[in-house]
Amino acid sequence: MIDHSYGTKTDIRGDSIILRAAPAALRPYLRLARVDRPIGTWLLLLPGWWSIALASDSWPDPWLLLLFAIGALVMRGAGCTLNDIADRHFDAKVARTATRPIPAGEVSVLQAFVFMGTLCLVGLVILLQFNAFAIVLGVASLALVAVYPFMKRITYWPQACLGLTFNWGALLGWATVRGDLEAPAIALYVGGLFWTLGYDTIYAHQDKEDDVLVGVRSTALRLGEQTKPIVSGFYAMAVALFLIAGHASGLGLSYLVAIVLVSIHFTWQVLFVDLDDPKDCLKVFKSNRDLALILFVGIVFAQVLG
């Protein structure tokens, strides 16, 4: 039997201050957009902040950082809504996701589509504040957003599609500041892809038993007992590409210090995560926000201090 109470078997937080403060009618939509679980917004936002900082000559523009933050919040919400629409039948069969608003009957599919469209309109308003090249680049990302929810049905590597999608900000941030794309942004983007392959494989180990039962795929199932050595390889590639991005931009000691700290964090994740403990997988997954903030601060200090 599926436990529909707020607890260890659900991914909905019963202790969320945001949910408690919001009107009852709004709560299902906030949960649909994962506003009560901001880690996904951070992981979508920070590659964009990296890139804005990398493309800047000194301090990154606070207005651009704010626009990217709002954009990440609404577009992550739109993506989660699309994912829940596509996965509503799977979610109803999995303990961790059965209390989500659509399978629980709190939001209809039509209401979810209207909500998603509203979030996309807000995202479009944000995107239109940028230069023409960045606008085209931002629109191009929608193709990845649209196909991602279906990847787990056809490949054991949906995490690769997530990496391509979630790190698009590494391209968009640079394009917004400079109006083009150059090697540092591309290296940052590909490095972010490998980073996501690592952290989302760890995340996917939470659901490996349920995924087998409902017939969806993930890198956790594909890699199995080889997860730790292969995730180590993903993280090594991420570090190498982050170094290439920094070198191509002429970043100095502050950035190298950040890279050392990031490398230590990656090592901690791989050595100490318990892949058979869902709570530990979630804890390690969430720690990637701090890792990404370390890299952002390193880029900013390197640009400001020279």
N, C-alpha and C positions, 0 to 999 in steps of 0.2 A: 504494500500500500504506500502511496506517495504521501509524505508528510507536508501539508500545506501551511503549517505554522511557520512563523519567522524563527529561524534557527539555523543549525548547521547544514540542513538539507536544502536551503533556499539561498539564492544569490541576491535576494532583496533584503536590504538592511532595515530592521525594525527600529534601530536606534538613531536613524538619520534625523538630524536637527532640521534639515530642509524639508523633509516629508512631514514632520510634526508641525512645522510652522505654516505649511501651505494649506489652503482651503481643501476640503475633502475631495471636491470635484476635480481639482487639478492634480492630485497626487498620482493617479494612474499614469498621466501623461509625463510627469516628472520621472516616474519609474521607467516608463517606456524609453525615455531619452537618457536614462542612467544618470540623471543629475545628482542622485544620491550616491553615486559611485564614480567619483571624478577621476580615477586613475586612467581610464581610457582617454579622457579629454587631455590629460597631461601628456600621455604617450603620443597622441596625435599632434599636440601643440608644440612640444619641445624641439622636434626636428626643424620646424619653421623658425623658431627662435634661434636655434643654432645658426641657421643659414642667414637670417637677418644680421646677426652679429658678425658672421664671417664676411659678409659682403660690405659691412660698414667700415669706415675709416677710423672711427673712434667709438663713442657710445652708440648703441643701437637706438633708433628712433622710438621713443616710448609710445607714440601714436600707432606706429606699425605693430609693435608688440601687443598693444591693446586690441587692435583690429584682428590680429591673428588669434588672440585668446577668445574673442567673441565668435569668430568664424569656426574655431575648433570646437567650441561648445555646441553650436547649433548643427554643424555638419556631423559631428559625432552622434548627436541625438538623432539626426535624420538617418544616418547609417544604421544605428541600432534599431530604429523603427522598421526600416526595410528588412533588416535581418530577422526581426521578430515576426514580421508578416510572412516572410518566406519559410521560417522555421516553426510556425505555430503548431503544426502537427507533431513535429519531433519534440518540441519543448513540453508538450502536454505529457509526454511519456518519461521525462527525465525529472528526478526529484529536485535537482538544483534549479530548474527553469520552469517548473509547472506552475509556480505562483506569479509568473510574469503576467502583465495585464491582459494580453490577448488570449493566451490559453486559459487564463482564469476567468474570462468573460467580462472583465471590467472595461475593456475598450474593444469596439468592433473593428473589423478589418477596414471598413469604410472610414471610420473615425481616425484610424491609424494613418491611412493614406492622406487624409486632409491635414492631419498634424504634421506629417512628414513634408508635405508640400509647403506648409507655412514656414517650417524651419529652413527649407531650401530657399525660399524667397528672402529670408533674412540673410542667408549665406550669400545670395546673389547681390544684395545691397552692399555687403561688405566687399565682395570681389570687385564691384564696379568702382571702388575707391582707388584701385590700382591702375598701373599703366596697361596699355593694350596687349602687350606680350604676356604679362602676368594674367590678364583676364582669360586669354585663350588657353594658357597653360592650366589655369584653375578649372576651366570648363572641361578640359581633357581628362581631368582626374575622375570625373563622374562615371566614365566607362568602367573604371576599376571598382568604384563604389557599388555600381549596379551588379557586377558579376560576382563580387566576393561572397555574398551569402550562399551562392550555389556551388562554390568550389568544393565544399566538404562532401558533396554528393558524387563528384567525379574524379577526385584526386586525393591522395594522401598528403598533399602539400598545400592545403588551403592557407597555411601560415605564410607561404611565399607570396600569395596574392595579398594577404593582409599587410605584409611588409612593403610591397609596392604601393599600396594604398596609404598606409599610415605615415609613410615617410615622404609623401609628395611635397609636404611643406619644405623639405630640404631643397627642392627645386624652386618652389614658389617664393620662398623668402628671398633667395638670391635674385630671382627675376623681378620681384617687387622693388628691390633697392636699385638694381643696376639695369634692368630692362633687357637682360640676355641670360644665357646659361654658359657657364665656363667650368673648367675641370674641377675646381674645388667643390662646387655644388654637386656635381655628378658623383664625385668620390664620397661626399657626405651622404648622398642619397643611397648609394649602393652599400656603404657601411651601415646605414640605418636598416637596410633590408636584412643584412646578416644579424644585426642586433635583434630585430623583431623575430626572425626565425628562431633565435635562441630563447627569448623570454616567452614567446607564445607557445613554443613546444613545452616548456615547463608548465605553463598555464593549462595546456591541453591534457596534461596528465591527471588533472582533477576529474575529467569526464571519461577517461578511457574505458571504464567498464560499461557505462551507460551508452557510449558511442558504439560499442560493439553490439549492444542489444538493439539499438534503434537503426543501425546500419549506416552511420556516417563515419567519415574518415578524418585522420589528423596525422601530423608528424609524430605525435606521441605513440600512436599505434604502429606507424611505419618503422620507427626507430627502435622502439621497445627497449631492450637491455643495452642497446648501443647509444641511448640518448645522451648520457653524460659526455663520452668522448666526442660525439658529433657536435653537440652544443658547444663544447670547448673549441672545436674548429670554427663554428659560426662566430663565436666571440673573438677568436684570434683574427679572423678576416675583418670583423668590424673595427678592431683596434688598428689594424694595418691601414685600412681605408680612411679612418679618422686621422691617422698620422699623415697620410698622403694629402688629405684636404687641408690640414694645417700647414704642411710644408709648402704646398702650392700657393697658399695665401701669405706666406712669410711670417707665420706666428712663431713666437719665441718661447721662453722658459715657462711662463705661466701656463701656456697650453700643454707643454710637456708634463708639468706637474699634474694637471687635470687628467691627462692620458694615463699616467701612472696610477692615479687613484681609481680611474675607471677600470683599469686592468686588474687591480686588486679586488674591486667589487665583482667583476666577472668571475674571478677565481673563487671568491667566497660563494657565489651562487652555485657554481658547478660542484664544488667540493662538499657543500653542506646541505643542499636541498635534498629532502626526502621525497622522491618521486612517487612513493606509495602513500603519502600523507597529503590529502587535498588541502588542508589548512596551511601546511608548510609551502606547498606549491604556490598558493595564493599569496602568502607573505613574501616569498622571493620574487614573484611576478611584480607585486606592487613596489618592491624596492627599486625597480628600474626608473621610477620617477626621480628618485634621489640621484641615481647614476647620471641621468640625462641633465639634471640641474647642475651637477658638478661640471659636466662638459660645457654647458652654456656659460657658466661663470668663468671657466678657463678661457674660453674664446673671448669673452668680453674683456677680461683682465689683460690678455695678450694684445688685444687691439688698442686698449687705452694706455698700457704701460710701454708698449713697443717691444 
